[in-house]
Amino acid sequence: MDVIRTDIAIIGGGLGACAAALAAARLGRRVVLTEETHWLGGQLTNQAVPPDEHPWIEELGATATYRALREGIREYYRLHLPLSAEARARIDSLLLTGLSQRGFATAKDIIRHEAILHAIEAAGPPEMRRWVRDSNRYYLSVFGEPNASTPWGWRVEGHHLSVNYTELGATGHVVSPVFFGANPARVPSGPKAGLRILAAEEDLARDLVKLLDASQRKVAIFSDTAYVEIASRNDPKVSALKAEGLRAADMTSAQQAQLRRIVEHYAGRVTTAARAHAMRDLEEGGFGELRFAWAGSTEVGQAHYYRIHGPTILIEYDNQQNNANHIHTVWRDLRHDFGGDLLAEHYKKHKHPTPKR
């Protein structure tokens, strides 16, 4: 009879046992996992039971390994079960419940932009063709049960697009974060040569820099090197950011007016109600407390980054990749991202079962 020596022996190969074995192995332990049947993963592999069927997972949390498994399964469905034309049309209608007409038009431009990026990369070296660029690869996730009595939400996402909507019934709705991107930022050639789908995001901010005097620029420009990516990344909650840049309270009236144009342009991506809510919060938090921070060159065509950061909002923009021809932007409502404080207040006043995803 063979003897196997191990640090940890796990009897039974269910989903929890697999996660425990993986965690122990990652810690450098020698692990033996046994299973009497011919498969690992328990009901997940034997009976195709979904891994997130129980609402407790959203309320009580889960390990990083479990969430990685769950997201991997969801990613498989995103990639292998594309939406039909009818479903895409319905998603357009859904997007219009969260975005303004201008925001919706920009979102559709971003989706169509994938065809331009595909043509550029297809004509380039092999390393440029490693990604699939397809205007059909945009996906809908629904959180909770869509009805008037409980909070629920949705997300439409894909390359360079993520719109997050939370419905709170009588309390209203929140549309945040909203991520828009463009590659190329300026189409270099072809039938769409010169097209800039995020032109205002770049031009309005550069115009503000030009309005600053030399002493103000020393405060506003905090680095000569542009960020490669937005600092807040795709984190569910924005980490504390360093208070850098020039305060709105230290600007002239003309400069403040230009700063307000930038903020209103970003806020104007979402519905009138969501925009009004965010702008009201901004005024209550103090418009003068907004900071405009710039990094990188101020010249057109050179790498640059900026952010507008205050007690209630965060706007970020970067254009560094692909020879400064690749833009990322995000609008975040710091109090109400993904429903945020409004959702917490709603649950405090109204007891509901934890919503499923």
N, C-alpha and C positions, 0 to 999 in steps of 0.2 A: 504494500500500500504506500503510495507516494505521500510525502509530508511537505506541505507548503507553509513556509514561515512568512509571516506578515505582521505589520504593525496594527492593521485594522482589518477585521473580517466583517463584511456586510452580507447578511443572509436575506435573500430576496431582492429581486432586481426591479422593483417598482420605480416610479418617477422620483420619489423622495430619496430612495436608496442610490439612484444614479447621481443625483445632485450631491449627496453626501460623499460618495466615492470620488467625484470630480473635485469637490472642495478639498478633501483630504489629500488627494494626489497633488493638487496645486500647492499644498503646504509642504510637499516633499515627503509625505508618508507613503509607505508601501501598502497597497490596498488590494484585497481580494474581494470580489463581488460575485456572489453565486445566485443563480436563478434556475429553478427546476423546469421551467418551460423553455421554449426555443426563442424567446424574444425578451428584450429589456424594455423598460418603460411602462410596464403595467397596463392599465386601461387606455392610456394615451395611444399606445401602439396596437393593443389587442382589440379594442372596441372603438377606437377613434373618438374617445371622449375629449372634448375641447379642454385645454389646460386652464382657461380662465372662466369656467362656467360658474364659479361661485363668487358672489359679490364681496365676500370677505377679503379677497385678494386686493381689492381697491381700497378697503377701509383699514386693514391691518398690515398691509405691505407684504413684501416678499424679498427673497434673496436676489442678489444681482444675477446669479446663475439662472434662477427661475425666470426672471424677466428677460434675460438674453434668449432663453429658449422660446418664450412666448413671442417676443419680437421677431425671432427668426421664422416662426410659423406664419406670423402675419405678413412678413416680407415675402414669403413664398407665394402667398395668395395675391399680394400686390403685383408680383412680377408675372405670374402665370395665369391670372384670371382678369384680363383687361376688361374695361367697361364697354358696353355696347354703345352704339350711336344714340339710342334712345335714352340710355342712362346718363350719357354725357350731357345731353340736352337738359335733363332734369337737374343735373348738378349745376349747370349754368343758372337755372332759376334759383337754386339754393344759394349760389354765390351772390346773387343780386339781393338776397335778404341780409347779407353781411357787408357788402361793398357798395360804395357809391357808383354811379354810372361811370365816372372817370376811373375809379379803382377797378371796376369790372373790366373796362376796356384795356387797362394796363395789364391785368391778369391774363386776359386772352392774348394780348401781344406777347407776353412772356412765354406762353404755351406755344404759340406759333413760331417763336424765335428758335425753338429747338430744331426746326428744319434748316434754318440758316446755319446754326452751329454744326449740324450734321454734315452739311455740304462743305464747310470749311475744314472740318477734321477729316472727312473722307479724302480730301485732296492733299492732306499733309502726310507726314511720315507715319509709320506703323504705330508708334507710341501714342499718337493723337487719336487712334481709332479704337482704344480700349474700352471706351464708354459707349453705351447705346443711347443715342439721342432720338427721341421719339415723342411727338406731341400727344400720343395716346397714353403715355406713361405718367398719368396724373391720377391721384387716388383720393377716395373719400373714406373717412373714418367717422362713425357716429358714436357718441358717448351718451349712454343712458337711453331712456325711452322718450321719443319725441311726443310730448303732450304739454298741456297748459298747467298741470298741477305739480310737476317736479322739474328741477333743473336738468337740462340736457345740452349737448353741444355737438359740434361737428368740426372737422378739419378737412380742407382740401389742400393737397400737397403734391409736390413733384419737384423736378429740377428747377431751382430758382423761384419757387413759389410755395408759400405756406400761409394759409389763412385760417385762423382759429376763432371760432364763434361759440359763445356760451349764452344760452337763453335762460333767463331767470324769472319768466312770467311777468307779474305786475311790477317787479323791481326793474325790469328792462333787460337789455342785452349788452354784452361786451364783445368787441371784435379786437382781439389782441392775444398774442403777437401777430403782426402781419409782416411777412418777409417777402421782398421782391428782389430779384436779381436779373442781370443781363450779361450774357457773353455771346458775341462781342458787345461791348458798350456802344461802340460805333461800328457799324458794318463796313468793312474795308473795301469791298468790291461786289460786283454782281448787280442784279436788278434792284436790290435794296441798299445799294451803297450810300453811306451817309446816315442811315437810319439810326436814331438814338432813342430807344424806348424809355430810358430813364434820364433824359437830358435835364429836366428841371431839377432833379435831385442833385446833380453835379453843379449846374450853372448858378442856381440860387445861392448855394453855399460859397462858391468862389466869389460871387458878387459881394457877399458880406465881407469876406477877407479883404477885398479891394477897398471897402469903405473904411477899414480900420487904419488908424495912424500907426506910426512906427512903434510907439510905446505900447499900444494896445496889441499889436501883432506879437510882441515879445511875450505877452501873457497868453494870448490865444493859441499860438503855435508852440506846442509843448514838446515836439520832437521833429527832427529833420528827416526821420525815417517813417514811412507810412506803415501802418499795421497791415499784415497779410490778410487777416480776417477780422470780422467784427469781434469785439472783446467779449460780448455777452454770449457768443456762440449760440447753441440751441438749448441752453440751460433752462429748465422749467421755471426757476426763480433766479432773477438777476443778482449776482453777487455784488457786494459793495464795490463801487468804482471810485478811483481816486478823483478828488475834486479838482480837476484840471480845467484850464481854459479861462476865458473872459466872461465875467458875470454880465447878465443883461442890464443889471442896475448900473454898471460902469460903462454903458454904451450911450451914444447920443440917440436922440429921438429917431433919426434916420436909420441908424444901425439897428435899433430895436424894431423898427418897422420891417426891416429886411429879415431879421431873425424871426419875427412873427410870420412872415410870408413862408419861410421854410417850414416852420411848425405846422402851419395851416395846410400846406401842401401835403405833408405826410398824414395829418389827421383827416384830410379830405379823401383819403383812400377808402374810408369806411362809411357806414350809413350816417345820415344826418343826426340821428339820435345818439349813436355811439360817439360821433365826433363832438357833439354838444356836451356830452357827459365828460369826456376827456378834457375838453377846453375849459369847462367849469372847474374841474379839479385843478387844472393848471393855474387858473387865476387865483383860486383859494390858496394853493400852495405857494403862490408868489411868482409872477412872471419874472421879476427881477432876480430870482434865485437861479434861473436857468444859466447854464454855462455852455459856451460855444468853444469847443476844443478842436484844433486842427493838427495833423501830423503829416509830414512829407512836403512835397513841392507845391507851390501855388500856381505853377505853370500848367497850361493845358497840355494833356498828353503825358504828363509825368505822374508817378505814383503818389497817391494822397489818401487821406483818411480824415473823417471828422465825426464828432458826436455832439449832440445837444442833450444835456443831462440835467435834470432837476428833481425836486422831491417827488413828482408824480409821473414824469414821462422820461423815456430814453429813446433817442433817435441815433442810429449808427449807420455809417456809410463807409465802405472801403472800395478802393479801385487801385489795386497793386498788381494783381496777377495778369498773365498774358500781356506783358509789356504795358501795364496800366490801361487795359481795354476790357475789363471784366469787373462789373459792379455788383456789390452786395449791399442791400439796405434792410433795415428793420425798424418798425414802429412798435414800441412796447409801452403799455400802460402799467406802470410799476405797482400801482395799488390793485389793479384788476386783471392782470394777465391771467388767462384761462379762467376767468370769473373772479378769482382772487378774493378780496375782502367782501365783495358783494355776495359771492357764493357762500362764504363762511357765515355772513350775517343772515342770509336766507335760511341756512340750516339751523342756526341758533333759534330763529323764530318759528320755523316750521319743520317738524320732525318728519323725515322721509326715510324709506329704505335706501341704503347706499346704491347709487346708480351703477348699472353694469356698463361694461364697454362692449 
